[in-house]
Structure formats: C-alpha cells, structure tokens
C-alpha cells in the first residue's frame, strides 16, 4: 500500500508500507493493503507506520485527516514528532 503523510510544512513519510495504525477521534484503528475507501478524522495520539512485519516507525501526532482510496492512504496532519 502506498502511504503519504504530510504536514503543512513538510512531507513526513512517503513509501510502500504493510499498514498504518492511527489515532481516530473515537479510538485507534489500522489500515492495511486493499482497505475499503474511507475518510476519517484523526485525534491526538500515536501513529505507527508498519513498513513490514518487523520494521516500524512511531510518531506522536496532533490531529488531522486520513483518506484511503485505490490502495493509497493519504494522511494530512497538523504536526508530527518522531518517537524512539
């Protein structure tokens, strides 16, 4: 699945991933390959990029939106801080 994560200032991530876990306003959820089309509002919390089954990146985000369409997820967020 193609994943693009953007803030107003810069591109946080762009590449092919296994999936992504996001903090929705009503709870966390995960998007994997060939997910149904959707648009969702994101809250403050942790975003986990799952590059493959053993490699991940974690960010603290401050809210935004995600759109999933045609095996591509576009995440538009206000800000992101990388966590170890």
PDB file of N, CA, C and O in Angstrom:
ATOM      1  N   UNK A   1       0.844  -1.166   0.000  1.00  0.00           N
ATOM      2  CA  UNK A   1       0.000   0.000   0.000  1.00  0.00           C
ATOM      3  C   UNK A   1       0.897   1.238   0.000  1.00  0.00           C
ATOM      4  O   UNK A   1       1.906   1.273   0.704  1.00  0.00           O
ATOM      5  N   UNK A   2       0.541   2.232  -0.769  1.00  0.00           N
ATOM      6  CA  UNK A   2       1.269   3.496  -0.784  1.00  0.00           C
ATOM      7  C   UNK A   2       0.776   4.370   0.366  1.00  0.00           C
ATOM      8  O   UNK A   2      -0.429   4.530   0.558  1.00  0.00           O
ATOM      9  N   UNK A   3       1.713   4.935   1.130  1.00  0.00           N
ATOM     10  CA  UNK A   3       1.373   5.797   2.255  1.00  0.00           C
ATOM     11  C   UNK A   3       2.080   7.130   2.087  1.00  0.00           C
ATOM     12  O   UNK A   3       3.296   7.174   1.898  1.00  0.00           O
ATOM     13  N   UNK A   4       1.320   8.224   2.155  1.00  0.00           N
ATOM     14  CA  UNK A   4       1.875   9.571   2.133  1.00  0.00           C
ATOM     15  C   UNK A   4       1.387  10.300   3.374  1.00  0.00           C
ATOM     16  O   UNK A   4       0.185  10.368   3.631  1.00  0.00           O
ATOM     17  N   UNK A   5       2.330  10.851   4.149  1.00  0.00           N
ATOM     18  CA  UNK A   5       1.998  11.592   5.364  1.00  0.00           C
ATOM     19  C   UNK A   5       2.555  12.996   5.216  1.00  0.00           C
ATOM     20  O   UNK A   5       3.756  13.183   5.023  1.00  0.00           O
ATOM     21  N   UNK A   6       1.666  13.988   5.310  1.00  0.00           N
ATOM     22  CA  UNK A   6       2.045  15.373   5.074  1.00  0.00           C
ATOM     23  C   UNK A   6       1.588  16.280   6.205  1.00  0.00           C
ATOM     24  O   UNK A   6       0.502  16.103   6.757  1.00  0.00           O
ATOM     25  N   UNK A   7       2.437  17.263   6.548  1.00  0.00           N
ATOM     26  CA  UNK A   7       2.044  18.354   7.429  1.00  0.00           C
ATOM     27  C   UNK A   7       2.026  19.612   6.562  1.00  0.00           C
ATOM     28  O   UNK A   7       2.464  19.558   5.413  1.00  0.00           O
ATOM     29  N   UNK A   8       1.537  20.737   7.071  1.00  0.00           N
ATOM     30  CA  UNK A   8       1.586  21.964   6.270  1.00  0.00           C
ATOM     31  C   UNK A   8       3.012  22.388   5.916  1.00  0.00           C
ATOM     32  O   UNK A   8       3.216  23.083   4.922  1.00  0.00           O
ATOM     33  N   UNK A   9       3.994  21.981   6.712  1.00  0.00           N
ATOM     34  CA  UNK A   9       5.377  22.402   6.489  1.00  0.00           C
ATOM     35  C   UNK A   9       6.202  21.446   5.631  1.00  0.00           C
ATOM     36  O   UNK A   9       7.056  21.893   4.866  1.00  0.00           O
ATOM     37  N   UNK A  10       5.962  20.125   5.744  1.00  0.00           N
ATOM     38  CA  UNK A  10       6.826  19.176   5.046  1.00  0.00           C
ATOM     39  C   UNK A  10       6.179  17.795   4.913  1.00  0.00           C
ATOM     40  O   UNK A  10       5.141  17.505   5.508  1.00  0.00           O
ATOM     41  N   UNK A  11       6.838  16.956   4.105  1.00  0.00           N
ATOM     42  CA  UNK A  11       6.423  15.568   3.947  1.00  0.00           C
ATOM     43  C   UNK A  11       7.102  14.741   5.043  1.00  0.00           C
ATOM     44  O   UNK A  11       8.329  14.720   5.136  1.00  0.00           O
ATOM     45  N   UNK A  12       6.306  14.065   5.869  1.00  0.00           N
ATOM     46  CA  UNK A  12       6.830  13.241   6.950  1.00  0.00           C
ATOM     47  C   UNK A  12       7.283  11.885   6.426  1.00  0.00           C
ATOM     48  O   UNK A  12       8.332  11.378   6.821  1.00  0.00           O
ATOM     49  N   UNK A  13       6.481  11.298   5.528  1.00  0.00           N
ATOM     50  CA  UNK A  13       6.784   9.965   5.018  1.00  0.00           C
ATOM     51  C   UNK A  13       6.096   9.768   3.676  1.00  0.00           C
ATOM     52  O   UNK A  13       4.989  10.259   3.456  1.00  0.00           O
ATOM     53  N   UNK A  14       6.762   9.044   2.780  1.00  0.00           N
ATOM     54  CA  UNK A  14       6.167   8.619   1.523  1.00  0.00           C
ATOM     55  C   UNK A  14       6.829   7.315   1.117  1.00  0.00           C
ATOM     56  O   UNK A  14       8.050   7.249   0.982  1.00  0.00           O
ATOM     57  N   UNK A  15       6.021   6.276   0.923  1.00  0.00           N
ATOM     58  CA  UNK A  15       6.583   4.998   0.526  1.00  0.00           C
ATOM     59  C   UNK A  15       5.569   3.879   0.619  1.00  0.00           C
ATOM     60  O   UNK A  15       4.414   4.096   0.985  1.00  0.00           O
ATOM     61  N   UNK A  16       6.013   2.678   0.284  1.00  0.00           N
ATOM     62  CA  UNK A  16       5.175   1.495   0.337  1.00  0.00           C
ATOM     63  C   UNK A  16       5.277   0.885   1.731  1.00  0.00           C
ATOM     64  O   UNK A  16       6.373   0.723   2.266  1.00  0.00           O
ATOM     65  N   UNK A  17       4.129   0.549   2.315  1.00  0.00           N
ATOM     66  CA  UNK A  17       4.093   0.007   3.671  1.00  0.00           C
ATOM     67  C   UNK A  17       3.156  -1.196   3.731  1.00  0.00           C
ATOM     68  O   UNK A  17       2.354  -1.436   2.828  1.00  0.00           O
ATOM     69  N   UNK A  18       3.287  -1.943   4.826  1.00  0.00           N
ATOM     70  CA  UNK A  18       2.364  -3.049   5.109  1.00  0.00           C
ATOM     71  C   UNK A  18       1.047  -2.504   5.661  1.00  0.00           C
ATOM     72  O   UNK A  18      -0.030  -3.008   5.346  1.00  0.00           O
ATOM     73  N   UNK A  19       1.155  -1.457   6.497  1.00  0.00           N
ATOM     74  CA  UNK A  19      -0.037  -0.863   7.090  1.00  0.00           C
ATOM     75  C   UNK A  19       0.311   0.328   7.950  1.00  0.00           C
ATOM     76  O   UNK A  19       1.481   0.679   8.098  1.00  0.00           O
ATOM     77  N   UNK A  20      -0.721   0.958   8.525  1.00  0.00           N
ATOM     78  CA  UNK A  20      -0.525   2.095   9.418  1.00  0.00           C
ATOM     79  C   UNK A  20      -1.609   2.069  10.494  1.00  0.00           C
ATOM     80  O   UNK A  20      -2.780   1.819  10.208  1.00  0.00           O
ATOM     81  N   UNK A  21      -1.198   2.334  11.742  1.00  0.00           N
ATOM     82  CA  UNK A  21      -2.146   2.454  12.852  1.00  0.00           C
ATOM     83  C   UNK A  21      -2.286   3.933  13.176  1.00  0.00           C
ATOM     84  O   UNK A  21      -1.291   4.649  13.283  1.00  0.00           O
ATOM     85  N   UNK A  22      -3.528   4.388  13.332  1.00  0.00           N
ATOM     86  CA  UNK A  22      -3.805   5.807  13.516  1.00  0.00           C
ATOM     87  C   UNK A  22      -4.732   6.045  14.704  1.00  0.00           C
ATOM     88  O   UNK A  22      -5.561   5.193  15.025  1.00  0.00           O
ATOM     89  N   UNK A  23      -4.597   7.211  15.365  1.00  0.00           N
ATOM     90  CA  UNK A  23      -5.495   7.549  16.469  1.00  0.00           C
ATOM     91  C   UNK A  23      -6.730   8.291  15.955  1.00  0.00           C
ATOM     92  O   UNK A  23      -6.673   9.498  15.725  1.00  0.00           O
ATOM     93  N   UNK A  24      -7.821   7.593  15.779  1.00  0.00           N
ATOM     94  CA  UNK A  24      -9.061   8.241  15.370  1.00  0.00           C
ATOM     95  C   UNK A  24      -9.667   8.998  16.536  1.00  0.00           C
ATOM     96  O   UNK A  24      -9.269   8.782  17.681  1.00  0.00           O
ATOM     97  N   UNK A  25     -10.614   9.874  16.273  1.00  0.00           N
ATOM     98  CA  UNK A  25     -11.221  10.635  17.363  1.00  0.00           C
ATOM     99  C   UNK A  25     -12.082   9.757  18.266  1.00  0.00           C
ATOM    100  O   UNK A  25     -12.378  10.137  19.399  1.00  0.00           O
ATOM    101  N   UNK A  26     -12.485   8.586  17.772  1.00  0.00           N
ATOM    102  CA  UNK A  26     -13.277   7.661  18.585  1.00  0.00           C
ATOM    103  C   UNK A  26     -12.516   6.386  18.922  1.00  0.00           C
ATOM    104  O   UNK A  26     -13.122   5.398  19.335  1.00  0.00           O
ATOM    105  N   UNK A  27     -11.190   6.394  18.750  1.00  0.00           N
ATOM    106  CA  UNK A  27     -10.368   5.235  19.058  1.00  0.00           C
ATOM    107  C   UNK A  27      -9.391   4.922  17.939  1.00  0.00           C
ATOM    108  O   UNK A  27      -9.556   5.384  16.810  1.00  0.00           O
ATOM    109  N   UNK A  28      -8.385   4.144  18.255  1.00  0.00           N
ATOM    110  CA  UNK A  28      -7.361   3.789  17.273  1.00  0.00           C
ATOM    111  C   UNK A  28      -7.898   2.787  16.256  1.00  0.00           C
ATOM    112  O   UNK A  28      -8.792   1.995  16.555  1.00  0.00           O
ATOM    113  N   UNK A  29      -7.335   2.838  15.048  1.00  0.00           N
ATOM    114  CA  UNK A  29      -7.698   1.884  14.009  1.00  0.00           C
ATOM    115  C   UNK A  29      -6.491   1.647  13.115  1.00  0.00           C
ATOM    116  O   UNK A  29      -5.521   2.404  13.140  1.00  0.00           O
ATOM    117  N   UNK A  30      -6.569   0.577  12.321  1.00  0.00           N
ATOM    118  CA  UNK A  30      -5.462   0.187  11.456  1.00  0.00           C
ATOM    119  C   UNK A  30      -5.931   0.086  10.017  1.00  0.00           C
ATOM    120  O   UNK A  30      -7.045  -0.361   9.743  1.00  0.00           O
ATOM    121  N   UNK A  31      -5.067   0.507   9.097  1.00  0.00           N
ATOM    122  CA  UNK A  31      -5.346   0.413   7.669  1.00  0.00           C
ATOM    123  C   UNK A  31      -4.296  -0.502   7.058  1.00  0.00           C
ATOM    124  O   UNK A  31      -3.097  -0.272   7.210  1.00  0.00           O
ATOM    125  N   UNK A  32      -4.752  -1.542   6.366  1.00  0.00           N
ATOM    126  CA  UNK A  32      -3.861  -2.481   5.690  1.00  0.00           C
ATOM    127  C   UNK A  32      -4.111  -2.418   4.189  1.00  0.00           C
ATOM    128  O   UNK A  32      -4.991  -1.690   3.730  1.00  0.00           O
ATOM    129  N   UNK A  33      -3.336  -3.183   3.425  1.00  0.00           N
ATOM    130  CA  UNK A  33      -3.486  -3.204   1.969  1.00  0.00           C
ATOM    131  C   UNK A  33      -4.924  -3.491   1.551  1.00  0.00           C
ATOM    132  O   UNK A  33      -5.618  -4.289   2.181  1.00  0.00           O
ATOM    133  N   UNK A  34      -5.357  -2.835   0.488  1.00  0.00           N
ATOM    134  CA  UNK A  34      -6.673  -3.020  -0.131  1.00  0.00           C
ATOM    135  C   UNK A  34      -7.826  -2.713   0.823  1.00  0.00           C
ATOM    136  O   UNK A  34      -8.888  -3.331   0.743  1.00  0.00           O
ATOM    137  N   UNK A  35      -7.611  -1.751   1.729  1.00  0.00           N
ATOM    138  CA  UNK A  35      -8.665  -1.314   2.644  1.00  0.00           C
ATOM    139  C   UNK A  35      -9.774  -0.650   1.830  1.00  0.00           C
ATOM    140  O   UNK A  35      -9.513  -0.070   0.776  1.00  0.00           O
ATOM    141  N   UNK A  36     -10.983  -0.733   2.307  1.00  0.00           N
ATOM    142  CA  UNK A  36     -12.119  -0.077   1.657  1.00  0.00           C
ATOM    143  C   UNK A  36     -11.901   1.442   1.668  1.00  0.00           C
ATOM    144  O   UNK A  36     -11.265   1.969   2.581  1.00  0.00           O
ATOM    145  N   UNK A  37     -12.423   2.143   0.661  1.00  0.00           N
ATOM    146  CA  UNK A  37     -12.299   3.606   0.646  1.00  0.00           C
ATOM    147  C   UNK A  37     -12.923   4.216   1.901  1.00  0.00           C
ATOM    148  O   UNK A  37     -13.982   3.788   2.359  1.00  0.00           O
ATOM    149  N   UNK A  38     -12.238   5.230   2.447  1.00  0.00           N
ATOM    150  CA  UNK A  38     -12.760   5.892   3.646  1.00  0.00           C
ATOM    151  C   UNK A  38     -12.088   7.238   3.853  1.00  0.00           C
ATOM    152  O   UNK A  38     -11.009   7.501   3.323  1.00  0.00           O
ATOM    153  N   UNK A  39     -12.741   8.076   4.627  1.00  0.00           N
ATOM    154  CA  UNK A  39     -12.171   9.323   5.126  1.00  0.00           C
ATOM    155  C   UNK A  39     -12.462   9.342   6.616  1.00  0.00           C
ATOM    156  O   UNK A  39     -13.585   9.054   7.030  1.00  0.00           O
ATOM    157  N   UNK A  40     -11.453   9.681   7.439  1.00  0.00           N
ATOM    158  CA  UNK A  40     -11.639   9.693   8.890  1.00  0.00           C
ATOM    159  C   UNK A  40     -10.885  10.867   9.508  1.00  0.00           C
ATOM    160  O   UNK A  40      -9.861  11.312   8.989  1.00  0.00           O
ATOM    161  N   UNK A  41     -11.411  11.355  10.621  1.00  0.00           N
ATOM    162  CA  UNK A  41     -10.775  12.417  11.385  1.00  0.00           C
ATOM    163  C   UNK A  41      -9.842  11.787  12.418  1.00  0.00           C
ATOM    164  O   UNK A  41     -10.195  10.811  13.080  1.00  0.00           O
ATOM    165  N   UNK A  42      -8.650  12.361  12.542  1.00  0.00           N
ATOM    166  CA  UNK A  42      -7.661  11.852  13.479  1.00  0.00           C
ATOM    167  C   UNK A  42      -7.559  12.772  14.690  1.00  0.00           C
ATOM    168  O   UNK A  42      -7.694  13.990  14.577  1.00  0.00           O
ATOM    169  N   UNK A  43      -7.320  12.163  15.849  1.00  0.00           N
ATOM    170  CA  UNK A  43      -7.122  12.920  17.075  1.00  0.00           C
ATOM    171  C   UNK A  43      -5.660  12.934  17.452  1.00  0.00           C
ATOM    172  O   UNK A  43      -4.807  12.481  16.690  1.00  0.00           O
ATOM    173  N   UNK A  44      -5.376  13.453  18.623  1.00  0.00           N
ATOM    174  CA  UNK A  44      -4.019  13.470  19.143  1.00  0.00           C
ATOM    175  C   UNK A  44      -3.663  12.065  19.633  1.00  0.00           C
ATOM    176  O   UNK A  44      -4.474  11.415  20.293  1.00  0.00           O
ATOM    177  N   UNK A  45      -2.457  11.596  19.313  1.00  0.00           N
ATOM    178  CA  UNK A  45      -2.040  10.272  19.757  1.00  0.00           C
ATOM    179  C   UNK A  45      -0.874   9.754  18.943  1.00  0.00           C
ATOM    180  O   UNK A  45      -0.165  10.512  18.281  1.00  0.00           O
ATOM    181  N   UNK A  46      -0.689   8.431  19.007  1.00  0.00           N
ATOM    182  CA  UNK A  46       0.444   7.794  18.321  1.00  0.00           C
ATOM    183  C   UNK A  46       0.032   7.205  16.980  1.00  0.00           C
ATOM    184  O   UNK A  46      -0.991   6.532  16.856  1.00  0.00           O
ATOM    185  N   UNK A  47       0.865   7.480  15.980  1.00  0.00           N
ATOM    186  CA  UNK A  47       0.704   6.904  14.647  1.00  0.00           C
ATOM    187  C   UNK A  47       1.865   5.925  14.453  1.00  0.00           C
ATOM    188  O   UNK A  47       3.026   6.282  14.652  1.00  0.00           O
ATOM    189  N   UNK A  48       1.543   4.697  14.066  1.00  0.00           N
ATOM    190  CA  UNK A  48       2.562   3.666  13.872  1.00  0.00           C
ATOM    191  C   UNK A  48       2.575   3.247  12.408  1.00  0.00           C
ATOM    192  O   UNK A  48       1.586   2.726  11.894  1.00  0.00           O
ATOM    193  N   UNK A  49       3.700   3.478  11.744  1.00  0.00           N
ATOM    194  CA  UNK A  49       3.882   3.057  10.354  1.00  0.00           C
ATOM    195  C   UNK A  49       4.490   1.665  10.379  1.00  0.00           C
ATOM    196  O   UNK A  49       5.566   1.466  10.943  1.00  0.00           O
ATOM    197  N   UNK A  50       3.808   0.698   9.770  1.00  0.00           N
ATOM    198  CA  UNK A  50       4.295  -0.686   9.731  1.00  0.00           C
ATOM    199  C   UNK A  50       4.867  -0.926   8.334  1.00  0.00           C
ATOM    200  O   UNK A  50       4.136  -1.222   7.389  1.00  0.00           O
ATOM    201  N   UNK A  51       6.195  -0.792   8.225  1.00  0.00           N
ATOM    202  CA  UNK A  51       6.847  -0.934   6.917  1.00  0.00           C
ATOM    203  C   UNK A  51       6.815  -2.377   6.434  1.00  0.00           C
ATOM    204  O   UNK A  51       6.533  -2.642   5.265  1.00  0.00           O
ATOM    205  N   UNK A  52       7.103  -3.299   7.330  1.00  0.00           N
ATOM    206  CA  UNK A  52       6.949  -4.729   7.076  1.00  0.00           C
ATOM    207  C   UNK A  52       6.660  -5.362   8.426  1.00  0.00           C
ATOM    208  O   UNK A  52       6.456  -4.648   9.408  1.00  0.00           O
ATOM    209  N   UNK A  53       6.637  -6.677   8.495  1.00  0.00           N
ATOM    210  CA  UNK A  53       6.205  -7.330   9.737  1.00  0.00           C
ATOM    211  C   UNK A  53       7.152  -7.121  10.903  1.00  0.00           C
ATOM    212  O   UNK A  53       6.797  -7.432  12.040  1.00  0.00           O
ATOM    213  N   UNK A  54       8.369  -6.595  10.652  1.00  0.00           N
ATOM    214  CA  UNK A  54       9.317  -6.403  11.752  1.00  0.00           C
ATOM    215  C   UNK A  54       9.875  -4.980  11.859  1.00  0.00           C
ATOM    216  O   UNK A  54      10.639  -4.702  12.784  1.00  0.00           O
ATOM    217  N   UNK A  55       9.521  -4.075  10.949  1.00  0.00           N
ATOM    218  CA  UNK A  55      10.061  -2.718  10.949  1.00  0.00           C
ATOM    219  C   UNK A  55       8.934  -1.706  11.086  1.00  0.00           C
ATOM    220  O   UNK A  55       7.989  -1.704  10.296  1.00  0.00           O
ATOM    221  N   UNK A  56       9.040  -0.836  12.104  1.00  0.00           N
ATOM    222  CA  UNK A  56       8.011   0.174  12.330  1.00  0.00           C
ATOM    223  C   UNK A  56       8.644   1.532  12.624  1.00  0.00           C
ATOM    224  O   UNK A  56       9.814   1.613  13.000  1.00  0.00           O
ATOM    225  N   UNK A  57       7.869   2.585  12.451  1.00  0.00           N
ATOM    226  CA  UNK A  57       8.215   3.933  12.874  1.00  0.00           C
ATOM    227  C   UNK A  57       7.025   4.454  13.656  1.00  0.00           C
ATOM    228  O   UNK A  57       5.878   4.216  13.275  1.00  0.00           O
ATOM    229  N   UNK A  58       7.288   5.170  14.758  1.00  0.00           N
ATOM    230  CA  UNK A  58       6.208   5.695  15.585  1.00  0.00           C
ATOM    231  C   UNK A  58       6.340   7.212  15.696  1.00  0.00           C
ATOM    232  O   UNK A  58       7.432   7.738  15.909  1.00  0.00           O
ATOM    233  N   UNK A  59       5.215   7.904  15.550  1.00  0.00           N
ATOM    234  CA  UNK A  59       5.159   9.355  15.658  1.00  0.00           C
ATOM    235  C   UNK A  59       4.043   9.757  16.608  1.00  0.00           C
ATOM    236  O   UNK A  59       3.021   9.076  16.694  1.00  0.00           O
ATOM    237  N   UNK A  60       4.232  10.840  17.310  1.00  0.00           N
ATOM    238  CA  UNK A  60       3.171  11.476  18.086  1.00  0.00           C
ATOM    239  C   UNK A  60       2.572  12.538  17.177  1.00  0.00           C
ATOM    240  O   UNK A  60       3.290  13.415  16.695  1.00  0.00           O
ATOM    241  N   UNK A  61       1.263  12.472  16.935  1.00  0.00           N
ATOM    242  CA  UNK A  61       0.634  13.441  16.037  1.00  0.00           C
ATOM    243  C   UNK A  61      -0.388  14.274  16.809  1.00  0.00           C
ATOM    244  O   UNK A  61      -0.832  13.897  17.893  1.00  0.00           O
ATOM    245  N   UNK A  62      -0.747  15.409  16.224  1.00  0.00           N
ATOM    246  CA  UNK A  62      -1.644  16.341  16.908  1.00  0.00           C
ATOM    247  C   UNK A  62      -3.021  16.437  16.263  1.00  0.00           C
ATOM    248  O   UNK A  62      -3.799  17.324  16.613  1.00  0.00           O
ATOM    249  N   UNK A  63      -3.338  15.547  15.330  1.00  0.00           N
ATOM    250  CA  UNK A  63      -4.660  15.530  14.714  1.00  0.00           C
ATOM    251  C   UNK A  63      -4.606  15.819  13.235  1.00  0.00           C
ATOM    252  O   UNK A  63      -3.615  16.339  12.723  1.00  0.00           O
ATOM    253  N   UNK A  64      -5.688  15.473  12.547  1.00  0.00           N
ATOM    254  CA  UNK A  64      -5.765  15.694  11.109  1.00  0.00           C
ATOM    255  C   UNK A  64      -6.815  14.808  10.473  1.00  0.00           C
ATOM    256  O   UNK A  64      -7.860  14.534  11.063  1.00  0.00           O
ATOM    257  N   UNK A  65      -6.519  14.360   9.245  1.00  0.00           N
ATOM    258  CA  UNK A  65      -7.450  13.540   8.470  1.00  0.00           C
ATOM    259  C   UNK A  65      -6.691  12.454   7.728  1.00  0.00           C
ATOM    260  O   UNK A  65      -5.495  12.591   7.472  1.00  0.00           O
ATOM    261  N   UNK A  66      -7.392  11.364   7.379  1.00  0.00           N
ATOM    262  CA  UNK A  66      -6.830  10.332   6.519  1.00  0.00           C
ATOM    263  C   UNK A  66      -7.855  10.011   5.439  1.00  0.00           C
ATOM    264  O   UNK A  66      -9.056   9.948   5.702  1.00  0.00           O
ATOM    265  N   UNK A  67      -7.361   9.809   4.219  1.00  0.00           N
ATOM    266  CA  UNK A  67      -8.194   9.367   3.107  1.00  0.00           C
ATOM    267  C   UNK A  67      -7.572   8.097   2.542  1.00  0.00           C
ATOM    268  O   UNK A  67      -6.366   8.050   2.297  1.00  0.00           O
ATOM    269  N   UNK A  68      -8.390   7.068   2.332  1.00  0.00           N
ATOM    270  CA  UNK A  68      -7.934   5.819   1.741  1.00  0.00           C
ATOM    271  C   UNK A  68      -8.712   5.606   0.450  1.00  0.00           C
ATOM    272  O   UNK A  68      -9.943   5.619   0.450  1.00  0.00           O
ATOM    273  N   UNK A  69      -7.990   5.410  -0.653  1.00  0.00           N
ATOM    274  CA  UNK A  69      -8.622   5.207  -1.953  1.00  0.00           C
ATOM    275  C   UNK A  69      -7.639   4.494  -2.879  1.00  0.00           C
ATOM    276  O   UNK A  69      -6.487   4.910  -3.001  1.00  0.00           O
ATOM    277  N   UNK A  70      -8.083   3.435  -3.523  1.00  0.00           N
ATOM    278  CA  UNK A  70      -7.273   2.698  -4.507  1.00  0.00           C
ATOM    279  C   UNK A  70      -5.913   2.254  -3.958  1.00  0.00           C
ATOM    280  O   UNK A  70      -4.882   2.470  -4.596  1.00  0.00           O
ATOM    281  N   UNK A  71      -5.915   1.637  -2.783  1.00  0.00           N
ATOM    282  CA  UNK A  71      -4.716   1.098  -2.133  1.00  0.00           C
ATOM    283  C   UNK A  71      -3.670   2.182  -1.841  1.00  0.00           C
ATOM    284  O   UNK A  71      -2.469   1.910  -1.840  1.00  0.00           O
ATOM    285  N   UNK A  72      -4.139   3.417  -1.593  1.00  0.00           N
ATOM    286  CA  UNK A  72      -3.273   4.521  -1.214  1.00  0.00           C
ATOM    287  C   UNK A  72      -3.904   5.239  -0.026  1.00  0.00           C
ATOM    288  O   UNK A  72      -5.087   5.578  -0.049  1.00  0.00           O
ATOM    289  N   UNK A  73      -3.096   5.469   1.021  1.00  0.00           N
ATOM    290  CA  UNK A  73      -3.555   6.217   2.189  1.00  0.00           C
ATOM    291  C   UNK A  73      -2.828   7.555   2.216  1.00  0.00           C
ATOM    292  O   UNK A  73      -1.599   7.607   2.171  1.00  0.00           O
ATOM    293  N   UNK A  74      -3.601   8.641   2.291  1.00  0.00           N
ATOM    294  CA  UNK A  74      -3.047   9.989   2.404  1.00  0.00           C
ATOM    295  C   UNK A  74      -3.410  10.523   3.780  1.00  0.00           C
ATOM    296  O   UNK A  74      -4.588  10.677   4.104  1.00  0.00           O
ATOM    297  N   UNK A  75      -2.395  10.805   4.587  1.00  0.00           N
ATOM    298  CA  UNK A  75      -2.600  11.288   5.952  1.00  0.00           C
ATOM    299  C   UNK A  75      -2.165  12.751   5.995  1.00  0.00           C
ATOM    300  O   UNK A  75      -1.005  13.070   5.732  1.00  0.00           O
ATOM    301  N   UNK A  76      -3.094  13.627   6.327  1.00  0.00           N
ATOM    302  CA  UNK A  76      -2.820  15.059   6.435  1.00  0.00           C
ATOM    303  C   UNK A  76      -2.932  15.427   7.902  1.00  0.00           C
ATOM    304  O   UNK A  76      -4.013  15.354   8.485  1.00  0.00           O
ATOM    305  N   UNK A  77      -1.811  15.825   8.504  1.00  0.00           N
ATOM    306  CA  UNK A  77      -1.785  16.083   9.942  1.00  0.00           C
ATOM    307  C   UNK A  77      -1.234  17.466  10.234  1.00  0.00           C
ATOM    308  O   UNK A  77      -0.517  18.052   9.424  1.00  0.00           O
ATOM    309  N   UNK A  78      -1.583  17.977  11.412  1.00  0.00           N
ATOM    310  CA  UNK A  78      -1.123  19.299  11.819  1.00  0.00           C
ATOM    311  C   UNK A  78       0.367  19.295  12.192  1.00  0.00           C
ATOM    312  O   UNK A  78       1.078  20.264  11.924  1.00  0.00           O
ATOM    313  N   UNK A  79       0.827  18.217  12.802  1.00  0.00           N
ATOM    314  CA  UNK A  79       2.226  18.106  13.195  1.00  0.00           C
ATOM    315  C   UNK A  79       2.557  16.695  13.618  1.00  0.00           C
ATOM    316  O   UNK A  79       1.669  15.922  13.979  1.00  0.00           O
ATOM    317  N   UNK A  80       3.859  16.349  13.575  1.00  0.00           N
ATOM    318  CA  UNK A  80       4.314  15.004  13.947  1.00  0.00           C
ATOM    319  C   UNK A  80       5.689  15.082  14.581  1.00  0.00           C
ATOM    320  O   UNK A  80       6.565  15.809  14.114  1.00  0.00           O
ATOM    321  N   UNK A  81       5.868  14.317  15.660  1.00  0.00           N
ATOM    322  CA  UNK A  81       7.157  14.206  16.334  1.00  0.00           C
ATOM    323  C   UNK A  81       7.554  12.731  16.355  1.00  0.00           C
ATOM    324  O   UNK A  81       6.804  11.889  16.850  1.00  0.00           O
ATOM    325  N   UNK A  82       8.727  12.424  15.820  1.00  0.00           N
ATOM    326  CA  UNK A  82       9.204  11.038  15.794  1.00  0.00           C
ATOM    327  C   UNK A  82       9.535  10.574  17.208  1.00  0.00           C
ATOM    328  O   UNK A  82      10.131  11.318  17.987  1.00  0.00           O
ATOM    329  N   UNK A  83       9.146   9.341  17.539  1.00  0.00           N
ATOM    330  CA  UNK A  83       9.451   8.734  18.829  1.00  0.00           C
ATOM    331  C   UNK A  83      10.401   7.567  18.618  1.00  0.00           C
ATOM    332  O   UNK A  83      10.401   6.951  17.553  1.00  0.00           O
ATOM    333  N   UNK A  84      11.208   7.260  19.620  1.00  0.00           N
ATOM    334  CA  UNK A  84      12.153   6.143  19.508  1.00  0.00           C
ATOM    335  C   UNK A  84      11.469   4.816  19.594  1.00  0.00           C
ATOM    336  O   UNK A  84      12.126   3.777  19.517  1.00  0.00           O
TER     337      UNK A  84
END
